[in-house]
């Protein structure tokens, strides 16, 4: 009997620490308020979004503003740089492909303010709006973590004054 009581006393701290570590794994790192304020000051230079322009976009391949693909442990920020050539000759053709101006950056959700702060103003043709989508083929077991990351990103973007356009999973709404 004394042996059983001793085992219970020894096992109880392990049970408590096990619970703490399980919940610690589900916390999502958030951006620091200083980083958000700094990025917000830079993003305030970008005009408010033009809803009539960005709501007419049918697929993310046509989307010209930055957009975010959120995964379980990270996010990918897709940025299309503005075309430095202002003439309409050859736009999107073999000599001026859009894909050559696109960059994909892997970031943590907590580093989103610094990443957006580094994007030039010319890469925001629709104004201060960012599309956000869930990563394709996300396993069912990872969906809650992905959704938490999306919610954390939406909160951070809202704190920075960026309008979030949650891209529908099937394409058009």
N, C-alpha and C positions, 0 to 999 in steps of 0.2 A: 504494500500500500504506500509506504514511504517512497519507494522507488517510482511509482506512478506519479505521485505528487511532484517529485523532483523533476521528472521528465516534462510535466506540464509547465512548471516554472521556467525551465530552460527553453521550451518551445514557444512560449508566449511572446518573447521579444522578437523571435524570428518571424512570427506571424505578423506582428505590427510593422516590422521593417519591410516585409514582403508587400504589404498593402501600400506603404508609402512609395516604394519603387514602381509599383504598377501604375499608380496614378501620376507619378512624375513623368512617365513615358508618354502620357497623353497631353501634356501641356505643350502649348505652341508658343515659341518665342515671339514676342511682339517687338515692334520697332521702338526705339527710345524716343521719348518726346522731343529731345533736342534734334534728332535726325529728321523727325516729321516736320518740325518747325522750319528747319533749314531748307528742306525740300519744298515745303509749301511756299516759301518766299520766292524760290526760283520758278515754281510752277504757276505762281500768280501772274507771271509775265505772259503766259499763254492765254489766249482769249477763251471765254466760256464756249462750250461745245455747240455746234450747229446740229440740232436734232434732225432737221430735214435732210442733212447730208449723210449722217451715219446710219440712220434708220433705213435708208434705201439700199444698203449693202446686203447682198444675198449670201456671200460666203466669206470666210476668213481669208481666203486667197486674194480677195479683192480689197480687204481692209487695209487702209494705209496708215492709220494710227498705231501706236504700240498696242500689243495685246499680250495677255498672260495665260499660259497653260499651267494649271495647278496640278501637282502630283502629290503623292503621300508624304515625301520628305523634302520636296523642293518645288520650285516653280521655274518655268522657262519664260523669259521675257523676249518677245519677238518684236524687233524694231526695224522699220523700213526707213532708211535715210531718204531725204528728199533728193530728187533728181537735180544735179547741179546745172544741167543743160536746160535752159528755159524754152527752147524752140520745140515745136510740136513734131518736127521731122524725126521719124524713127522711134517714137515713144513706145516702149515695151517690145521693140523688135530685137533682132539678133545683136545689134550693136549697143543697145541700151536695155538689157533685161532687168526686170524688177528684182529678180532673185539675186542679182549681184549686189543690190543695195540692202538686202535683208540680212540682219544679224540675229542670232539666237543666243541669248545669254542665260545661263543657269544661275539662279539666285535663291537664297533663302527668303522666306516671306518677311522675316525680320530685317533683311537688307534691302527691301523694296524701296524705301525712301532714297537711299544713296543711288540705287540703280536708276530710278526715274529722274533724279537730279542730274545725272550724266547725259540724259538724252537731249539732243539739241532741240530748240524750239521749232525748227523747220520740219521735224519728224511728226508734228501734231497737226496735220492739215484740217482735221475736223474740230479742232479745239481741244480743250482739256477733258477728253473722254478716253477711257481705256476699256477694251473688251476683255472679258475674262471667261475662260472655259475650263471644264474638267478634262483631265487627260483622257485620251481615248483608250478603250480597253482596260479600264481600271478594274481590278478584281473586286468582287463583292466585299471581301473582308477588308479592303483598304478604303472603301467609299466613305465611312465615317471620318477617317483621318483626313481624307481629301476635302470633304465638306468643311471640316474645322479649319483647314488651311485656307479655303476659299473665303470663309467668313472672316478670318483674321485679315486676309488681304483686302477684302471689301471695307472693313473697318479702318485699316491703315490708309487706304486710298481716299475714303471719305474724310478722314482727319486732315489729309493733304489738300482737300478741295478738288479732287479728281472725280468726275462722274464715272460710275461703273456701269457698263453695259454687259449684263450677264448673257453670254452667247448661248442660244438654245442648243441642246444636245443634238437635235436632228437637223440643225441648219436654220432655216427660216422659221419664224414664229407664226 
